[in-house]
Amino acid sequence: MIFSETILAGAYTVEIDRHQDNRGYFARVFCADTFLAHGLKPAVAQASISYNAKRGTLRGLHFQYPPAAENKYVRCTKGAVADVIVDLRPESPTYLRHVIVNLSADNGRGLYIPERFAHGFITLTDDTELIYLISNYYTPGAEGGLPHDDPSLGISWPAEVRVLSDRDKAWKPHSNIADELKGRMNIAVHKRS
Ligand SMILES: Cc1cn([C@H]2C[C@H](O)[C@@H](COP(=O)(O)OP(=O)(O)O[C@H]3O[C@@H](C)C(=O)[C@@H](O)[C@H]3O)O2)c(=O)[nH]c1=O
């Protein structure tokens, strides 16, 4: 596996090293020791699958507030997506900045998303599947989100949005929740409590 840190500290792309032969290939996609050696947390509480029938399906932008915050390790096993992560760590020099990473079954790339990031993706093909390894348990009461077209984030989605859930249409923009977000994402507060 080849790890490359994105411009958002702690968020990594992970390329696979294919051992190819006449049958196809074998490649490691996760190794707890190697993750630790790169400073990534290898904890896995849940693994989940996301299937999307149509191109232009957008899910996000989602996160869980501390102490239920999650690392996510995402891979696309069928089709292709543009994956978007947004840094929501108030102490970070890249607070509110985002990166877009193309994940596909063909490129085999993985994306490691640290805690206190928002995450979303848009499918670039019909019939798209993503697999997540998630470090924490699903905690509906701790969920939060931001609109994918939030002007404060300025994300240029690389495809037309055709399918969006009602929940994802209803997230309040950053300007409405700025103080709450900063307060709830402040790890110093959680360390004290
Ligand atoms: C996220 C999640 C949802 N669910 C349920 C709740 C609901 O009935 C159904 C669909 O949930 P959602 O609409 O939230 O699914 P979705 O919009 O796909 O949510 C996901 O979006 C991407 C961008 C992420 O980063 C994920 O962590 C997750 O938030 O599945 C679980 O049981 N466990 C889970 O971990």
The ligand as an ORCA input file, in Angstrom:
! r2SCAN-3c Opt
* xyz 0 1
  C     -24.878      5.757      8.257
  C     -25.823      4.635      8.754
  C     -27.149      4.634      8.390
  N     -27.970      3.658      8.855
  C     -29.375      3.653      8.418
  C     -30.150      4.926      8.710
  C     -31.087      5.030      7.533
  O     -32.272      4.270      7.811
  C     -30.369      4.351      6.393
  C     -29.735      5.344      5.415
  O     -28.966      6.256      6.163
  P     -28.380      7.567      5.518
  O     -29.409      8.215      4.676
  O     -27.743      8.373      6.596
  O     -27.251      6.958      4.541
  P     -26.114      7.748      3.784
  O     -26.655      9.017      3.279
  O     -25.501      6.830      2.828
  O     -25.077      8.069      4.957
  C     -23.704      7.881      4.748
  O     -23.256      8.944      3.921
  C     -21.853      8.986      3.688
  C     -21.547     10.240      2.906
  C     -21.051      8.785      4.906
  O     -19.979      9.362      5.094
  C     -21.537      7.744      5.861
  O     -20.825      7.771      7.086
  C     -22.997      7.880      6.090
  O     -23.271      9.084      6.787
  O     -29.366      3.520      6.990
  C     -27.504      2.673      9.686
  O     -28.258      1.773     10.122
  N     -26.183      2.658     10.048
  C     -25.314      3.612      9.613
  O     -24.091      3.585      9.954
*
